[in-house]
Amino acid sequence: MRDATTYFGNREVAEEKKARLVREVFDSVVDNYDLMNDLMSLGAHRLWKRFAVDISGVHPGSRVLDVAAGSGDLALQFAHRVGANGTVVAADINSAMLRKGRTRLVDDGIIGNVHYVQSDAEALPFRNNYFDCICIGFGLRNVTRQQQALLSMFRCLRPGGKLLVLEFSQPRSKLLGTAYDAYSFSLLPKLGRLVANDERSYQYLVESIRKQPAQDELKKMMQQAGFERVGCNNLAGGIVAVHSGYKY
């Protein structure tokens, strides 16, 4: 029987190898991660993350799980929202990114209401029906078994809780899509080489975006995982989308 395979960028690899390959990418880019995000999106990623937080419904006292927390952009914003009586758990499979996020938040004075857990999105180590909100920002496309990750997040949400998936998606306009492809494949890997001395990792990141399910497909995946009232907000003409769904 042939082993199960998945995509790592444009390469087809054994499922069991993808997590290691993704970890190597983020180990490589960690030092320049925030700078490259600003350069690649011209700072727009900050607005996209702010939008996701604004529609989250998170308030003082909420319990929030930030999956694939990375360098802590979303965890930082959620920490301010939940206040001293709330809790944010920043979870990431990559220890280097998790350390970077923790250092950044501590340097910003965020201590006490944020906890850090190294964990796989497909098997979150948290009890059932616990979090008021779960968010995964620009991380789902790096997960080997996305449906399993959605099921894991569904299990951890309390009834009435909300999931937010902020991810690159499909441009709504053919013209925009053509321009976006030209920008992504021509410029972003070169930018990675010039700024981070790492063209290969940014080539993967560009390719991984094109493998990510489009808006309607991701909506169906969330519904199949049990989420209801699934909606989608397109940002930047659909280059980025925020999907939301509730557990009832």
Secondary structure, DSSP 8 states (H G I E B T S, - for coil): ----EEEETTEEEEHHHHHHHHHHHHHHHGGGHHHHHHHHHTTHHHHHHHHHHHTS---TT-EEEEET-TTSHHHHHHHHHH-TTSEEEEEES-HHHHHHHHHHHHHTT--SSEEEEE--GGG--S-TT-EEEEEEES-GGG-S-HHHHHHHHHHHEEEEEEEEEEEE---SSHHHHHHHHHHHHHHHHHHHHHHHS-HHHHHHHHHHHHHS--HHHHHHHHHHTT-EEEEEEEEGGGTEEEEEEE--
